[in-house]
Amino acid sequence: MLLFAVRRLASAVLVLFAISVLVFLIFFATPGVDPAARIAGRNADPATLAQVRHSFGLDRPIPIRYALMMRHLFISRDLESFVNRGAKVIPQIVQATPVTLSLVLGAAVIWVLFAVLMGTVAAWRRGTVADPLIMLAGVVGISLPVYWLGEVVNLITQSRLHGSVFSWVPPLGYVSLTDDPGQWALHLLFPWLTLAVLYAGIYARLLRSELVANLNEDYVRTARAKGISERRILIRHALRCSLIPIVSLFGLDFGALVGGAALLTEVVFGLPGVGKLTYDALQTVDLPMIMATVIYAAFFVVLANAVVDVLYARLDPRARHA
């Protein structure tokens, strides 16, 4: 098991290295694209362009340029923005990461709880009217775009009904957990619910199908023959086995969301997280910031994949030889 984990970690490091090279080549070595022209401005003269290339190391060979960029990004951590001169990239990402983690962790708790409840009840009440109603609610949640749902929520809570029903809802923004835990939760309540709606529907439908399949397995028939109650079979046996694919899917979704996939939610609710940082960098074509946020996102996605693989190997020894 330890050897498998080490091999999986080594492959994750290689994948991250390959991603860093690919991202660097796309942003800084694409033929016909001159980062110096973006930094210097639209009407810069050749002397200014040459000075910018030299100061940012853009006149060096590509391998040296890559090594310098990675050194500034990971070792000295003094890589500066091309747009906001003097603003360092890494401190901005470090400052934005707790916001994204707060959003994703809270939403994950909500969607997992609701998904387990909805999926379990739908499987338990299959064949009755409750089953299709719950699954219909899941489909509706999946079908609602996050940005549209967030705008509707803001329209109701921040504008139309803010003076009466939702007067307790604070303005859009973020308050740190260490500054005021109550305001932290209030500012994130509707972003949590908005992000959780989509994933609760997906997970509920997946869990329901897994439960129905497991309830027809031989071990469940054996449990019924022993006289074990249907509720105990559902909770203690079928649900435990059905959660394995849910756990693997959760790991991948969580890694992607922490890596910036919650961008739309952060933009709609004005949360200064990594997704919002990436969005602003794309708006201004801030190449160092875009490169850093892409590598940051790749780190969490690759890490989540590695953790899921190790957990699978722990649960199923056959996966260690795959």
C-alpha positions in Angstrom: 0.0 0.0 0.0 2.8 2.4 0.9 4.6 1.6 -2.4 1.4 2.4 -4.3 1.0 5.7 -2.5 4.6 6.7 -3.3 4.2 5.8 -7.0 0.9 7.7 -7.2 2.6 10.7 -5.5 5.5 10.6 -8.0 3.1 10.5 -10.9 1.2 13.4 -9.5 4.5 15.4 -9.3 5.3 14.6 -13.0 1.8 15.6 -14.0 2.2 19.0 -12.3 5.5 19.5 -13.9 4.0 18.8 -17.3 1.1 21.1 -16.7 3.5 23.9 -15.6 5.5 23.5 -18.8 2.4 23.5 -20.9 0.9 26.5 -19.2 4.2 28.4 -19.6 4.4 27.6 -23.3 0.8 28.7 -23.9 1.2 32.0 -22.2 4.8 33.0 -22.8 6.1 31.1 -25.8 3.2 30.9 -28.3 4.3 32.1 -31.8 2.8 35.5 -32.7 2.1 36.4 -29.0 4.4 39.0 -27.4 3.9 39.5 -23.7 6.1 42.5 -23.7 3.7 44.3 -26.0 0.9 43.7 -23.5 3.0 45.0 -20.6 4.4 48.1 -22.4 1.1 49.2 -23.9 -0.5 49.4 -27.3 1.7 52.3 -28.7 5.0 51.4 -27.2 8.2 52.1 -29.2 10.8 49.4 -30.0 13.1 50.8 -27.3 10.5 50.5 -24.6 9.6 46.9 -25.8 13.3 45.9 -25.6 13.6 47.3 -22.1 10.4 45.5 -21.0 11.7 42.2 -22.5 15.0 42.6 -20.7 13.5 43.5 -17.3 11.1 40.6 -17.3 13.6 38.1 -18.8 11.5 37.7 -22.0 14.6 38.0 -24.2 16.2 34.9 -22.8 16.0 31.3 -24.3 12.7 29.5 -23.5 14.2 26.9 -21.1 16.0 29.7 -19.1 12.8 31.8 -19.2 10.8 28.8 -17.8 13.3 28.2 -15.0 13.3 31.9 -14.0 9.5 32.0 -14.1 9.2 28.9 -11.9 11.9 30.2 -9.5 10.0 33.5 -9.1 6.7 31.6 -8.6 7.7 28.8 -6.3 11.1 29.6 -4.7 11.5 33.3 -4.2 7.7 33.8 -4.6 8.2 37.3 -5.9 6.6 37.0 -9.3 4.9 40.3 -10.0 1.7 41.1 -11.9 2.1 42.6 -15.4 -0.9 44.8 -14.9 -0.7 46.0 -11.3 3.0 46.8 -11.1 4.6 45.9 -7.8 1.7 43.6 -6.8 3.1 40.1 -6.1 1.1 37.1 -7.4 1.6 34.6 -4.7 0.4 36.8 -1.7 -2.8 37.6 -3.6 -3.5 33.9 -4.2 -2.7 33.1 -0.5 -5.1 35.8 0.6 -7.8 34.6 -1.7 -7.5 30.9 -0.9 -9.3 31.0 2.5 -12.3 32.7 0.8 -12.6 29.9 -1.7 -12.1 27.2 0.9 -14.8 28.7 3.1 -17.2 28.8 0.2 -16.5 25.2 -1.0 -16.4 23.6 2.4 -19.7 25.1 3.6 -21.4 24.3 0.3 -20.0 20.7 0.4 -21.4 20.0 3.8 -24.9 21.2 2.7 -24.9 19.3 -0.6 -23.7 16.1 0.9 -26.3 16.2 3.7 -29.1 16.9 1.3 -27.9 14.5 -1.3 -27.7 11.6 1.2 -31.1 12.5 2.6 -32.8 12.8 -0.8 -31.1 9.8 -2.4 -31.8 7.5 0.6 -35.5 8.5 0.9 -36.0 8.2 -2.9 -34.5 4.6 -2.8 -36.4 3.7 0.3 -39.7 5.0 -1.1 -39.1 3.8 -4.7 -42.4 2.8 -6.4 -44.3 5.6 -4.6 -44.9 9.2 -5.6 -42.1 10.4 -3.3 -39.4 8.8 -5.5 -40.1 10.7 -8.8 -40.8 14.0 -6.9 -37.4 13.9 -5.2 -35.7 13.0 -8.4 -37.6 15.8 -10.2 -36.3 18.2 -7.6 -32.8 16.9 -8.3 -33.2 17.5 -12.0 -34.4 21.0 -11.4 -31.4 21.7 -9.2 -29.0 20.4 -11.9 -30.7 22.4 -14.6 -30.4 25.8 -12.9 -27.2 27.7 -14.0 -25.3 28.8 -10.9 -24.8 32.4 -12.3 -28.6 32.7 -13.0 -29.7 31.3 -9.7 -27.2 33.6 -7.9 -28.5 36.7 -9.7 -32.1 35.7 -8.8 -31.1 35.2 -5.2 -29.3 38.6 -5.1 -32.3 40.3 -6.8 -34.6 39.0 -4.0 -32.4 39.3 -1.0 -30.4 42.4 -1.9 -33.1 44.4 -3.7 -36.8 43.4 -3.9 -37.3 42.0 -0.4 -34.3 43.4 1.4 -36.2 46.0 3.2 -38.7 43.5 4.7 -38.1 39.7 4.7 -34.4 39.7 4.1 -33.3 42.8 6.1 -30.9 40.6 8.0 -28.9 39.7 4.9 -25.7 41.7 4.8 -24.3 43.4 1.6 -22.4 41.3 -0.9 -18.8 40.6 0.1 -16.8 38.6 2.6 -15.9 38.8 6.2 -13.1 36.7 7.6 -13.9 33.9 10.0 -11.4 35.1 12.5 -12.8 38.7 12.4 -16.5 37.8 13.0 -17.7 34.2 12.7 -21.4 35.3 12.7 -20.9 37.7 9.8 -18.7 35.2 8.0 -21.6 32.7 8.0 -24.2 35.3 7.0 -22.1 36.5 4.1 -21.6 33.0 2.8 -25.1 31.5 3.6 -26.7 32.2 0.2 -23.5 31.5 -1.8 -23.4 28.1 0.0 -27.0 27.3 -0.8 -26.6 28.5 -4.5 -23.5 26.3 -5.1 -25.0 23.4 -3.2 -28.2 23.2 -5.3 -26.4 21.9 -8.4 -24.3 19.3 -6.6 -27.1 18.1 -4.3 -29.1 17.1 -7.3 -26.2 15.3 -9.0 -25.2 13.4 -5.9 -28.8 12.5 -4.9 -29.5 10.9 -8.3 -26.3 9.0 -8.3 -26.8 7.8 -4.7 -30.4 6.7 -5.5 -29.3 4.6 -8.5 -26.4 3.0 -6.4 -28.8 2.2 -3.5 -31.4 0.6 -5.8 -28.6 -1.6 -7.4 -27.2 -2.6 -4.1 -30.6 -3.5 -2.6 -30.8 -6.2 -5.3 -27.5 -7.8 -4.4 -27.1 -11.2 -2.8 -25.9 -9.9 0.6 -29.1 -7.9 0.9 -31.2 -10.9 0.2 -29.2 -12.8 2.9 -29.8 -10.0 5.4 -33.5 -10.1 4.6 -33.6 -13.9 5.1 -32.0 -13.4 8.5 -34.9 -11.2 9.5 -33.1 -7.9 9.6 -35.4 -4.9 9.2 -35.5 -3.1 5.9 -34.5 0.2 7.4 -31.4 -1.3 9.0 -30.5 -3.1 5.7 -30.8 0.3 3.9 -28.7 2.3 6.3 -26.2 -0.2 7.7 -25.5 -2.3 4.5 -26.7 -0.8 1.2 -25.9 2.9 2.0 -22.4 2.0 3.2 -21.5 0.3 -0.1 -23.3 2.9 -2.2 -21.2 5.8 -0.7 -17.9 4.5 -2.3 -18.6 6.1 -5.8 -20.0 9.2 -4.0 -16.7 9.6 -2.1 -14.6 9.4 -5.2 -16.8 11.9 -7.1 -16.8 14.2 -4.1 -13.0 14.2 -4.1 -12.8 15.2 -7.7 -15.5 17.9 -7.4 -14.0 19.3 -4.3 -10.6 19.6 -5.8 -12.0 21.3 -8.9 -14.1 23.8 -6.9 -11.2 24.7 -4.6 -9.1 25.1 -7.7 -11.3 27.8 -9.1 -14.4 26.0 -10.6 -16.5 28.1 -8.1 -15.6 31.1 -10.2 -19.2 32.0 -11.2 -20.5 31.8 -7.6 -17.6 34.0 -6.4 -18.2 36.6 -9.2 -22.0 36.8 -8.6 -21.7 37.2 -4.9 -18.6 39.4 -4.9 -16.4 37.0 -3.0 -12.7 37.8 -3.4 -11.7 34.1 -3.9 -9.3 32.4 -6.3 -12.1 32.2 -8.9 -12.7 35.9 -8.8 -9.0 36.5 -8.9 -8.8 34.4 -12.1 -11.8 36.2 -13.6 -10.2 39.7 -13.0 -6.9 38.5 -14.4 -8.6 37.2 -17.5 -10.3 40.6 -17.9 -7.0 42.4 -17.9 -4.9 39.7 -19.5 -2.6 39.6 -16.5 -0.4 36.6 -17.7 1.6 35.9 -14.5 -1.6 35.9 -12.5 -3.4 33.6 -15.0 -0.5 31.2 -15.1 -0.3 31.1 -11.3 -4.0 30.5 -10.8 -4.0 27.8 -13.5 -1.1 26.0 -11.8 -2.9 26.5 -8.4 -6.1 24.9 -9.9 -4.1 22.0 -11.4 -2.4 21.3 -8.0 -5.8 20.8 -6.3 -7.2 18.7 -9.1 -4.2 16.5 -9.3 -4.0 16.2 -5.5 -7.7 15.2 -5.3 -7.1 12.6 -8.0 -4.2 11.2 -6.1 -6.1 11.1 -2.8 -9.1 9.3 -4.5 -6.8 6.7 -6.1 -5.1 6.0 -2.7 -8.6 5.7 -1.0 -9.7 3.3 -3.8 -6.6 1.2 -3.3 -7.3 1.1 0.4 -10.9 0.0 -0.1 -10.1 -2.4 -3.0 -6.7 -4.0 -3.1 -7.1 -4.9 -6.7 -6.7 -1.3 -7.7 -3.1 -1.3 -6.4 -2.1 -3.5 -9.4 -4.1 -1.5 -12.0 
